[in-house]
Amino acid sequence: GYLSALTLMGHEYMEMKNTHAAIHSYRQAIKVNRRDYRAWYGLGQTYEILKMPYYCLYYYKQAQELRPSDSRMLVALGESYERLEKTQDAMKCFWKAHCVGDIEGGIALMKLARLYEKTKEDDQAAAAYTQYIQETESQGITERDDQGNAFRFLAEYYIKRDMLDLAYDYALKCTQLTDVMEDGRAFLKEIASLRGKLEERPSITVMEDQPSFVSMRIQPGGALKDTEDRDIEPINLNFNT
């Protein structure tokens, strides 16, 4: 009826890049029904185009409160926090988007991993990238640019820890994707060189049986717990933001 027509009109104006008309339509839709999450979300997207992040945050929050289990709302909210450099809040949103079921195929985990990488929390980043790869591959997604970034990070991560078998696996995966092919080749050379040096010094044992971080779970907003199984749980997270 009238409600969906106003919201659809807003979407149409957005497609035409007529942001002023889009805002008017979405606001009219909200006047008719304040629980129309699509109109709130549409306003968030419109203000995103206008590069007005505080407005984005306000409207995405309204949409997310109306659709608490919709990962798209949480990802949009997380991106708004990220633009405002509220990293911990962004991490919480991306983690929750993953927990409620990411309908966008692992995007939330990738964004979370990147934030961990940016904040130099490498163990957490490795856990998130690993889970992202497992989930995308299980869905049959194999040629996404983000996967290349994950392979590259993990190859380097395991090289730094002398876990060369795992590093080799990820370096090899890099060579199969155009955007990180050169990185992959460079990693393979570095791994070969490191293996050669280790063979020259037989007194040194390479800890290939170190626990990998594949079984890790990610804990936004807290420190890595020093437990034997490296099982990380999210604790004390408040999502009422």
C-alpha positions in Angstrom: 0.0 0.0 0.0 0.9 3.6 0.7 3.8 2.7 3.1 5.7 0.4 0.7 5.1 2.9 -2.1 6.8 5.7 -0.2 9.8 3.5 0.8 10.1 2.1 -2.8 10.0 5.7 -4.0 12.9 6.5 -1.7 14.8 3.6 -3.1 14.1 4.8 -6.7 15.3 8.3 -5.9 18.5 6.8 -4.4 19.1 4.9 -7.6 18.7 8.2 -9.5 21.1 9.8 -7.0 18.5 12.3 -6.0 19.3 12.3 -2.3 17.0 15.3 -1.4 13.9 13.5 -2.8 15.0 10.2 -1.3 15.3 11.7 2.2 11.8 13.3 1.8 10.2 10.0 0.7 11.8 8.0 3.6 10.8 10.6 6.1 7.2 10.5 4.8 7.3 6.7 5.1 8.4 6.9 8.7 5.6 9.4 9.5 3.2 6.7 8.3 4.9 3.9 10.2 7.8 4.5 12.6 8.5 0.7 12.5 9.4 0.6 8.8 13.0 -0.5 9.2 13.6 -0.2 5.4 12.9 3.6 5.6 15.3 4.1 8.5 17.9 2.0 6.7 17.3 3.9 3.5 18.0 7.2 5.4 21.2 5.7 6.8 22.3 4.8 3.2 21.4 8.3 1.9 23.4 10.1 4.6 26.2 7.7 4.0 26.3 9.0 0.4 26.2 12.5 1.7 29.2 11.6 4.0 27.4 12.6 7.2 28.4 9.8 9.5 26.7 10.9 12.7 23.3 11.0 10.8 24.2 7.5 9.4 24.8 6.2 12.9 21.5 7.5 14.2 19.4 6.1 11.3 21.2 2.7 11.2 20.7 2.4 15.0 16.9 2.9 14.5 16.9 0.3 11.8 18.9 -2.2 13.8 16.7 -1.8 16.9 13.7 -2.7 14.7 15.6 -5.7 13.1 18.0 -6.9 15.9 18.7 -10.2 14.1 19.4 -8.8 10.7 23.1 -8.9 10.0 22.9 -6.2 7.3 21.7 -3.7 9.9 24.6 -4.6 12.3 27.2 -4.4 9.5 25.9 -1.0 8.4 26.0 0.1 12.1 29.5 -1.3 12.5 30.7 0.6 9.3 29.3 3.8 10.8 31.2 3.3 14.0 34.4 2.5 12.0 34.1 5.7 10.0 33.8 7.6 13.3 36.9 5.7 14.6 34.9 4.0 17.4 36.8 0.8 16.8 35.6 -1.3 19.8 31.9 -0.5 19.0 32.5 -1.4 15.3 34.1 -4.7 16.4 31.1 -5.5 18.6 28.7 -4.9 15.7 30.6 -7.1 13.3 30.9 -9.9 15.9 27.2 -9.8 16.6 26.4 -9.7 12.8 28.4 -12.9 12.5 26.7 -14.4 15.6 23.1 -13.7 14.4 23.9 -15.3 11.0 25.7 -13.3 8.3 23.4 -13.3 5.3 26.1 -11.5 3.2 28.5 -14.5 3.2 31.1 -13.7 5.8 31.4 -10.0 5.3 31.1 -9.3 9.0 34.0 -11.7 9.9 36.2 -10.1 7.2 35.5 -6.6 8.5 36.2 -7.8 12.1 39.5 -9.4 11.0 40.6 -6.2 9.3 40.0 -4.2 12.4 42.0 -6.6 14.5 44.8 -6.4 11.9 44.6 -2.6 12.0 44.8 -2.6 15.8 47.8 -5.0 15.7 45.8 -7.8 17.5 47.3 -10.4 15.2 46.1 -13.5 17.1 42.6 -12.3 17.0 42.9 -11.3 13.3 44.3 -14.7 12.4 41.3 -16.4 14.2 38.8 -14.2 12.3 40.5 -14.6 8.9 40.7 -18.4 9.4 37.0 -18.6 10.3 36.2 -16.3 7.3 38.0 -18.6 4.9 36.4 -21.7 6.3 32.9 -20.2 6.0 33.3 -18.8 2.5 34.9 -22.0 1.2 32.1 -24.1 2.7 29.7 -21.8 0.8 31.6 -22.4 -2.4 32.9 -18.9 -2.6 36.4 -19.1 -3.9 37.4 -16.0 -5.9 36.6 -13.1 -3.6 39.3 -10.4 -3.3 38.9 -10.5 0.5 40.0 -14.1 0.5 43.3 -13.0 -1.1 43.8 -10.5 1.8 43.1 -13.3 4.3 45.5 -15.7 2.6 48.2 -13.0 2.5 47.8 -12.1 6.2 47.8 -15.8 7.3 50.9 -16.7 5.2 52.8 -13.8 6.8 51.4 -14.6 10.3 52.6 -18.2 10.2 56.0 -17.3 8.7 56.6 -15.0 11.6 55.9 -17.9 14.0 58.1 -20.4 12.1 55.0 -22.5 11.4 56.2 -23.1 7.9 53.8 -25.9 6.8 50.8 -23.7 7.5 52.5 -20.7 6.0 53.2 -22.7 2.8 49.6 -23.7 2.5 48.4 -20.1 2.6 51.2 -18.8 0.4 50.2 -21.4 -2.2 46.6 -20.2 -2.1 47.9 -16.7 -2.7 49.5 -17.7 -5.9 46.0 -18.9 -7.2 44.5 -15.4 -6.9 45.6 -12.6 -9.2 45.6 -9.7 -6.7 48.0 -11.5 -4.3 49.8 -13.8 -6.7 53.1 -11.8 -6.4 52.9 -11.8 -2.6 52.4 -15.6 -2.7 55.5 -16.1 -4.8 57.5 -13.9 -2.5 56.2 -15.9 0.5 57.1 -19.2 -1.1 60.7 -18.0 -1.7 61.0 -16.8 1.9 59.6 -20.1 3.2 62.1 -22.1 1.1 64.9 -19.9 2.4 63.8 -20.3 6.0 63.6 -24.1 5.6 67.1 -24.1 4.1 68.5 -22.2 7.1 66.7 -24.5 9.6 68.1 -27.6 7.8 71.6 -26.2 8.2 71.1 -26.0 12.0 69.8 -29.4 13.1 70.0 -28.5 16.8 66.9 -26.2 16.3 63.5 -27.9 16.3 60.8 -26.2 14.3 57.6 -26.2 16.2 55.4 -27.4 13.4 53.1 -29.0 15.9 52.4 -25.7 17.7 48.6 -25.2 18.1 47.3 -23.5 15.0 44.8 -20.7 15.6 42.2 -22.4 13.4 40.1 -23.4 16.4 40.2 -19.9 17.9 37.1 -18.0 18.5 37.2 -14.3 18.5 36.7 -12.0 21.4 36.1 -8.4 20.5 36.8 -5.8 23.2 39.0 -8.0 25.4 42.4 -9.6 25.7 43.4 -13.0 24.4 42.9 -15.5 27.1 46.1 -17.6 27.8 44.5 -21.0 27.7 45.9 -24.2 26.3 43.3 -24.7 23.7 43.3 -21.0 22.7 39.5 -21.0 22.7 38.4 -17.4 22.8 35.0 -16.4 23.9 33.4 -13.0 23.7 32.9 -11.7 27.2 31.2 -8.7 28.7 29.9 -7.3 25.4 27.1 -4.8 25.6 25.3 -4.6 22.3 22.7 -2.1 23.5 24.5 0.7 21.6 
